Each structure stands twice: as structure tokens, then as C-alpha cells.
Amino acid sequence: MRSGFKLGRLFGIQIRVNWSWLLIFFLITWNLATTFSSAHGDWSAVLRWGIAVLGSLLFFTSVLAHELAHSLVAQSQGMTVQSIRLHLFGGVSNIQQEPPSPGAEFTMAALGPLTSLVIGTLLLAGVNLTTDVPTTRSINPQDFIANLSPIQTIIAWLGSVNVILGLFNLIPGFPLDGGRVLRAIFWGITDNLRQATHWASRIGQGIAWLLIFSGISMAFGVTLPIFGTGLISGLWLAFIGWFMHNAAVQGYQQLIIRDILEDVPVSDLMRKDPPTVSASTTVDTLVHSHIMQSDDHAFPVLEQNQMVGIVTLDDVRSVNRDAWTATSVEDIMTPIDQLSIVSPDDCADEALKQLMGTNVRQLPVLDDEDALRGLLRRRDILKWLQLETDVSAGSLSRR
């Protein structure tokens, strides 16, 4: 089950919101309301919180614009963009393929930060043009903000945070946009995507460790330029560094996995002649005669030698034990028209994308006549990867 909810579609791209987004939305709103209370003591509580909520929503709208810039370039280059997901750290575009060339990678990576910087610059310019307060160095920033209207205040904050967002993403730490720009440069020089990703990932891990160390130092009272000091700010910076480090490592591992599986047909990895059950089989029989007698967790359901669905251990768990003898497999199975299907000749890399994209643990393998040829499971792919390389594939090991 996916941890979040759908927000809609833009340009054919599904927009999803992770539940962790609610936490950061609350924190940003609370922080803005507190800041506005200090800068605008004459504002009512309703106005203060209303502008804070509006500011948070507009901030995530600008994050969405940032990700859309990446996604639209990817689509123009023939890449499939499955979704954009808003989460605790902002947003991420779920692009199914690697860019076709260093130039495409450079353009796609650079356009996101450029979008944020343009939005931020235009908003700040708008505030300067609509305020009578002189923007000289002698003006105290707090006094400047205190003289702004509610709309000007939120525009000034949104402009500043977009500029910061754009500059932060230009840090050359993979998988940040700046790290992807760096990878594009390495790729153009070496003409080797794996080598370029390895170098960019290493640099990204180094920058991530620097952020972790800096965050811990801030938590213990050290004051750093730009970042300042404090327990909460320090822990947040360290958390961002930890997230970046994991993402940098996983980004390189995923590329290796794709390289290994790229030319491997599904028929080489699938479980041939998997155990099957009929639709009329009771859940009790399924458990005692099939599940408990093997290590299989999924069973294709056949009627007159044609596959009509699949039943899994998770389906069995949804049935009360007292009802096992009165419930048939047909009552709990997933019908075939709701399943993702692959053929024996399909590339294992594409099959893996289906497994991960649909969040299932196995895919039925059918031939051109819709006859069942096998079952491709995550563990089958994991076993192949373990034979081919020592790369960690922990994300595939859930069974």
C-alpha cells in the first residue's frame, strides 16, 4: 500500500502526497505564524494563521513547479514520468528511465533550480516595486518586514525561500540537482554513465557527511555561517545529510541493478511451472495443502487451464480463521484484469520497474496465447543480483 494520497494529474503526471508532508506542512505553518506574530504584532490570530497556511500551500506549489520543470523536460526527451510525490523533504519526480544523453541530463537537472530562482527573483522584485520602504543596507530587515502588508509579507517570504531552494539544490551533491548537473558533466567527459554516477555519488556522500557533521556541531552549540546554531536546526541539517547519503548510495546501486538486468529476459529468472490452485479451492485447503507445504506465498488461480487470478498470503490474512472452510479462493483472489502481466521475452529491467511501480511481490508470466508460463518474484530477481554482484538490493528483499 502506498503511504499517501493522490492529489490529481498535471500534464498526464500523477501528483501524490506522502503522509510525511503533513508533518512538514504543520511545522512550516507553525513557524510562519510564530514569525508573523513577532514581526506583525498588530495582526489578529486569524490573519496570522491564515497567512501562514497560505504561505505553506504556496511554498509547496512552488516545489511542485520545481518538480514539474524536471518532469516536463524528461517527457520531452521521451522518458516516462510516473508521478511527482510531495514528501517531508520537498518533492521528487518518479522518472522511469535514465536520461538518453549528458545534454538531456544537464537540461533536466538544471531547469528545476532555475525555475525556483526565477520564481524567487520575480517575487522579491515585486515586493521591492510595491513597497515605499527604501531597500538600503541601513534598513533593519525586521523594520522592513514590519512595514509590509500581509500579501507583501507572504510574497517576500515565498520569494526568499524559493531563492534558497534553488541555491540549495545546486549544491553538487548527488542526487540533488547540482549533483546531477555534475554527473552530466562527468558523463559527457567519460562517455560512461556508470562511472559518472559513481563519481557523483561519492561526492554526494562526502557532502552528506559534511552536512551531518555540521548539523551535529550546531546541535552542540557551534555557530556556523548561514546555518547558525541550535538543537532543532542542527538535528534537521543532520537529518537532511543522512537522507542525502542514503539517496546517493541507492542512486548508484539502482543504476548497477538496471545495467545487470537490461539484457536478461524474464524467462531466465522466473519460476517455471509454479504451484497453482483452482478458484473453488477453500482457503482452509489452500493454507494446509499449499501454503504450509511450500515456501510459496502466491499461487496463480486456474480454471480450465486458463489463469483467472492470483491468491497470496496477504489475501488469506484478510479472512477470519473461522471462515476458512466456507470461503473459496475465488472470493479473495485478485482477478487477472487487475494484475500486471509480463511475457517470457520481456526485459527483466522493465519487469522490475513494474514490480516496484505497482508495489507487488510477483508478476504472472503469460505467453502470446495467454497461457501461464511462470511467476516472476522479487526474490528471483534478488537471487540473480546476488549471483552477479555484491551490490546491496535490500529494497527488493521484502517477500
C-alpha positions in Angstrom: 0.0 0.0 0.0 1.3 3.4 -0.9 1.9 5.8 2.0 -0.1 8.8 0.9 -2.9 10.0 -1.3 -3.5 11.2 -4.8 -3.9 15.0 -5.4 -4.7 14.9 -9.2 -2.9 14.9 -12.5 -1.0 17.6 -14.4 0.3 17.1 -18.0 -0.5 13.4 -17.6 1.6 13.1 -14.4 0.0 11.8 -11.3 0.6 14.1 -8.2 0.9 12.2 -4.9 1.3 13.5 -1.4 3.1 11.4 1.2 1.8 11.4 4.7 5.1 12.8 5.9 4.2 16.0 4.0 1.5 16.7 6.7 4.3 17.0 9.3 6.4 19.5 7.4 3.3 21.4 6.4 2.4 21.8 10.1 5.9 22.8 11.0 6.2 25.4 8.3 2.8 26.8 9.2 3.6 26.9 12.9 7.0 28.6 12.2 5.4 31.2 9.9 2.7 32.0 12.4 5.3 32.5 15.2 7.4 34.7 12.9 4.5 36.8 11.9 3.5 37.2 15.5 6.9 38.8 16.2 7.1 40.9 13.1 3.4 42.0 12.9 2.2 42.3 16.5 -0.9 44.2 15.2 -2.1 41.2 13.2 -5.1 39.2 14.6 -4.6 35.5 15.3 -7.0 34.6 12.5 -5.0 36.8 10.0 -1.7 35.5 11.3 -2.6 31.8 11.0 -4.5 32.3 7.7 -1.4 33.9 6.0 0.8 31.1 7.5 -1.4 28.4 6.0 -1.5 30.3 2.7 2.3 30.6 2.7 2.8 26.9 3.3 0.4 26.0 0.5 2.2 28.4 -1.9 5.6 27.0 -0.9 4.6 23.5 -1.8 3.0 24.9 -5.0 6.4 26.3 -5.9 8.1 22.9 -5.0 5.6 21.3 -7.4 6.6 23.8 -10.1 10.2 22.9 -9.5 9.5 19.2 -10.0 7.3 19.8 -13.0 10.2 21.6 -14.7 12.2 18.4 -14.3 9.3 16.2 -15.4 8.3 18.2 -18.5 11.9 18.1 -19.8 12.0 14.4 -19.1 8.8 13.9 -21.1 10.2 16.0 -24.0 13.1 13.6 -24.1 10.9 10.6 -24.4 11.2 9.5 -20.7 8.2 8.2 -18.8 7.3 10.2 -15.7 5.1 8.1 -13.5 4.4 10.6 -10.7 5.5 13.6 -8.7 5.5 12.9 -4.9 5.5 15.6 -2.3 7.1 14.5 1.0 8.9 15.5 4.1 11.9 16.9 2.2 10.0 18.6 -0.6 9.3 16.7 -3.7 10.6 14.1 -6.1 9.8 13.2 -9.8 9.4 9.5 -10.4 11.2 9.2 -13.8 11.3 5.7 -15.1 14.4 5.9 -17.2 17.9 7.4 -17.1 18.3 10.4 -19.4 19.3 9.4 -23.0 22.3 11.8 -23.1 24.5 14.0 -21.0 22.9 17.1 -22.5 19.4 15.8 -21.6 20.6 15.1 -18.0 22.1 18.6 -17.7 19.0 20.4 -19.0 16.6 18.3 -16.9 18.6 18.8 -13.7 19.4 22.5 -14.2 15.8 23.6 -15.1 14.4 22.7 -11.6 16.7 25.1 -9.6 16.5 27.7 -12.4 12.7 27.6 -12.1 12.9 28.2 -8.3 15.4 31.0 -8.7 13.2 32.7 -11.4 10.1 32.4 -9.2 12.0 33.8 -6.2 13.6 36.6 -8.0 10.3 37.8 -9.6 8.5 37.6 -6.2 11.2 39.6 -4.5 11.3 42.2 -7.3 7.5 42.5 -7.0 7.8 43.3 -3.3 10.5 45.9 -3.9 8.4 47.6 -6.6 5.2 47.7 -4.5 6.7 49.0 -1.2 7.6 52.5 -0.2 10.2 51.4 2.3 13.8 52.1 0.9 15.7 48.9 0.5 19.1 50.2 1.7 21.7 48.4 3.8 20.9 50.7 6.7 17.3 49.5 7.0 16.8 46.8 9.6 15.3 43.7 8.0 12.8 43.4 10.9 11.7 47.1 10.3 11.4 46.4 6.6 9.1 43.3 7.2 7.0 45.2 9.8 6.0 47.8 7.2 4.8 45.2 4.7 1.1 44.3 4.1 0.0 40.7 4.7 0.2 39.9 1.0 3.6 41.6 0.6 4.9 39.7 3.6 4.0 36.3 2.3 5.4 37.2 -1.2 8.6 38.4 0.4 8.9 35.1 2.4 8.0 33.0 -0.6 10.5 34.8 -2.8 13.3 34.3 -0.3 12.5 30.6 0.3 12.4 29.9 -3.5 15.9 31.5 -3.9 17.2 29.4 -1.0 15.5 26.3 -2.5 17.1 26.9 -5.9 20.6 27.6 -4.5 20.4 24.6 -2.1 19.5 22.2 -5.0 22.6 23.5 -6.9 24.9 22.0 -4.2 27.0 19.5 -6.3 25.9 16.5 -4.1 24.2 13.7 -6.0 21.2 13.1 -6.1 20.5 16.9 -5.6 20.0 18.7 -8.9 23.6 20.1 -8.6 24.9 16.6 -8.3 23.0 15.5 -11.4 24.5 18.5 -13.3 27.9 17.3 -12.1 27.1 13.8 -13.2 26.1 15.1 -16.7 29.5 16.8 -16.9 31.3 13.7 -15.9 29.2 11.6 -18.3 30.0 14.0 -21.2 33.7 13.7 -20.4 33.9 9.9 -19.9 31.0 8.8 -22.1 30.3 6.3 -19.3 27.1 6.7 -17.3 28.1 4.2 -14.6 31.5 5.8 -14.0 29.9 9.3 -13.9 27.3 8.1 -11.4 29.9 6.5 -9.3 31.9 9.7 -9.1 28.9 11.9 -8.5 27.6 9.5 -5.8 30.9 9.6 -4.0 30.9 13.4 -4.0 27.3 13.4 -2.8 28.2 11.1 0.1 31.0 13.3 1.1 28.8 16.4 1.1 26.2 14.5 3.0 28.7 13.6 5.7 29.7 17.2 5.9 26.1 18.2 6.5 25.7 15.5 9.1 28.8 16.7 10.9 27.8 20.3 10.7 24.3 19.6 12.0 25.7 17.7 15.0 28.1 20.6 15.7 25.2 23.0 15.6 23.2 20.9 18.0 26.1 21.1 20.5 26.2 24.9 20.2 28.6 25.6 17.4 27.6 28.6 15.2 28.1 28.1 11.5 27.8 30.8 8.8 24.4 30.8 7.0 23.1 27.8 9.1 23.5 29.4 12.5 23.2 27.2 15.6 20.6 25.4 17.8 19.5 21.9 18.6 16.5 21.8 16.2 18.2 23.4 13.3 21.3 21.2 13.8 19.3 17.9 14.0 17.3 19.0 10.9 20.5 19.6 8.9 21.9 16.3 10.1 18.7 14.6 9.1 18.9 16.1 5.6 22.5 14.9 5.3 21.5 11.4 6.3 18.7 11.4 3.7 21.2 12.7 1.0 23.7 10.0 1.9 21.2 7.2 1.6 19.8 8.6 -1.7 23.3 8.9 -3.1 24.2 5.3 -2.3 20.8 4.0 -3.6 21.1 6.0 -6.8 24.3 4.3 -7.7 23.0 0.9 -6.7 19.9 1.3 -8.8 22.0 2.1 -11.9 24.0 -1.1 -11.4 20.9 -3.1 -11.0 19.5 -1.7 -14.2 22.7 -2.5 -16.1 22.7 -6.1 -14.8 19.1 -6.7 -15.8 19.0 -4.8 -19.0 19.6 -7.7 -21.4 18.2 -10.5 -19.3 14.8 -12.0 -20.4 12.2 -12.7 -17.8 12.3 -16.4 -18.8 15.8 -16.7 -17.3 14.6 -15.5 -13.9 11.0 -16.6 -13.5 9.9 -19.6 -11.5 8.7 -22.1 -14.1 5.6 -24.2 -13.5 4.7 -22.6 -10.2 2.1 -24.4 -8.0 -1.4 -23.4 -8.9 -4.9 -23.7 -7.3 -8.4 -23.7 -8.6 -10.9 -21.0 -8.0 -13.2 -23.4 -6.0 -10.4 -24.4 -3.5 -11.3 -23.4 0.0 -9.0 -21.1 2.0 -8.6 -23.9 4.5 -7.3 -26.3 1.8 -5.1 -23.5 0.4 -3.4 -23.0 3.7 -2.9 -26.6 4.8 -2.3 -28.2 1.4 -0.3 -25.5 -0.3 1.0 -22.6 1.8 2.1 -24.8 4.7 3.7 -27.4 2.3 5.9 -25.0 0.5 7.7 -21.6 0.8 5.4 -20.1 -1.9 3.4 -17.0 -0.9 1.5 -16.5 -4.2 -0.5 -19.0 -6.2 -1.9 -18.5 -9.7 -5.6 -19.4 -9.9 -6.5 -21.6 -12.9 -9.9 -22.5 -14.4 -9.8 -24.9 -17.4 -6.1 -24.3 -17.7 -6.6 -20.5 -18.1 -5.3 -18.1 -15.4 -8.2 -16.2 -13.9 -6.3 -14.5 -11.0 -3.8 -14.9 -8.2 -4.1 -15.5 -4.5 -1.5 -14.5 -2.0 -0.7 -14.9 1.7 -1.9 -11.4 2.2 -5.3 -12.3 0.8 -5.5 -15.2 3.3 -4.7 -12.9 6.2 -7.8 -10.8 5.3 -10.1 -13.8 6.1 -11.2 -14.6 9.6 -9.9 -18.1 10.5 -13.3 -19.3 11.4 -14.4 -18.6 7.8 -11.6 -20.5 6.1 -13.7 -23.6 5.3 -16.6 -21.5 3.9 -14.5 -19.1 1.8 -13.2 -20.0 -1.6 -10.1 -18.8 -3.3 -12.3 -17.1 -5.9 -13.8 -14.9 -3.1 -10.4 -13.4 -2.1 -8.2 -13.6 -5.2 -7.1 -10.7 -7.3 -8.7 -11.1 -10.8 -6.4 -11.2 -13.8 -7.7 -8.0 -15.2 -6.4 -6.2 -12.1 -2.9 -7.7 -12.4 0.3 -6.5 -14.1 1.4 -9.1 -16.6 4.8 -9.8 -18.3 5.8 -12.1 -21.1 8.8 -14.5 -21.1 10.7 -12.4 -23.6 10.3 -9.1 -21.7 13.4 -7.5 -20.3 13.9 -8.2 -16.6 14.7 -4.5 -16.1 11.3 -3.5 -17.3 9.7 -6.2 -15.2 11.5 -4.9 -12.1 10.0 -1.4 -12.8 6.6 -3.0 -12.9 7.2 -4.8 -9.6 8.4 -1.7 -7.9 5.9 0.7 -9.6 2.9 -1.4 -8.7 4.2 -2.4 -5.3 3.6 -6.1 -5.7 5.9 -9.1 -5.0 5.3 -11.2 -8.1 4.2 -10.9 -11.7 2.5 -13.7 -13.7 4.3 -14.6 -16.9 2.0 -15.3 -19.8 2.8 -16.2 -23.4 1.2 -14.8 -26.6 -1.7 -17.2 -26.1 -2.3 -16.1 -22.5 -1.1 -19.4 -21.2 0.7 -19.3 -17.8 4.4 -19.9 -18.3 5.7 -18.9 -14.8 5.8 -16.5 -12.0 8.5 -13.7 -11.6 9.0 -12.9 -7.9 11.1 -10.2 -6.3 13.2 -12.9 -4.6 14.0 -14.4 -8.1 15.5 -11.1 -9.2 17.3 -10.7 -5.9 18.9 -14.1 -6.2 20.1 -13.2 -9.7 21.6 -10.0 -8.5 23.4 -11.8 -5.7 24.9 -14.1 -8.2 26.0 -11.2 -10.5 27.2 -8.6 -8.0 27.7 -7.9 -4.3 25.6 -4.7 -4.6 23.0 -4.5 -1.8 19.5 -5.0 -3.1 17.7 -4.7 0.2 14.8 -2.8 -1.3 13.9 -5.9 -3.3 14.1 -8.4 -0.4 10.7 -8.0 1.0 8.8 -11.3 0.4 
